[in-house]
């Protein structure tokens, strides 16, 4: 009689957010950051899944994947309103306004300003 071996424990799948960076090909002169969420058993698997999707994304449009993937393990079991899906810490000696201008508000972003009459419009 043959002994049955134990089935290997299946690793629990968790949620991961992965940010990938792309460059739009001509005539555009733009870069794009995309954050996608993945159910995976490890950070490495989540990045692998995101990079596979990045290749498909590039096949569908004028994009080039720049081989930069940053992943974040979501602590929450489920995704819902308010779930933190990505966090990246960066050390800097810049003052807050200078930091925002250097990394997030350079003036070259393709974004619309908030209407002044919106109740949640930010002050400049």
Phi, psi and omega in degrees: 000132181274134177281138176276133176277159177289139174290138177297140178295131177280129178294142180288133177276135177239173177270140176226143172253137180231126176260126177241147182247136183232156170243131175281133179282164182311149012275006182280156174229059188231153172244149181229136172250127179240134174247122179239155179249145186220142172265116185211166180266354178200164176300317181298318179295320179298318178295319178300315178297317180295321180289328174296316179294324179298321178296318177295320178300318180292326177295333185270352184203183183275055185241153175233125179282129185267013176059037173238114177233128177239128185245155182219126178279123179280128182284332182282146178291326182229155179266128179210180178305130178090357178292129176287119182254349177199144176210136178220124177264139178225127175280139181201144174268000181290148172292155184311312182296318179294322178298311179299318179294324182287324188247336189230343183222061184280346184096354180254002179287146175267087180213151181267141176289153177289144177292138182300331184274359177285137184296337183255017179296140182276156177269144177258000000 
